Amino acid sequence: MRQIVENRDIVLPKGGVLQVSMTQQFIEKVQTHFGLGKAIKPSDEHVRMFIFGATKSALDSVETESAA
């Protein structure tokens, strides 16, 4: 099991809070995706948009498969 290195409560634009428990591997994926480099800590906005994009991509994939 991967170890949680950081917990965040990210305030969402339309209200609500996204609670995120992040492993070092997840943080590195966000850094790579946004070209931040290892020295720059991802902002709440980076984390939120990464999760949004990944979720949207997964849901679009499922919808495409079920339409076929």
PyMOL commands that set and color helices and strands:
alter all, ss='L'
color gray80, all
select helices_A, chain A and resi 24-33+44-67
alter helices_A, ss='H'
color red, helices_A
select strands_A, chain A and resi 4-11+17-23
alter strands_A, ss='S'
color yellow, strands_A
deselect
rebuild
show_as cartoon
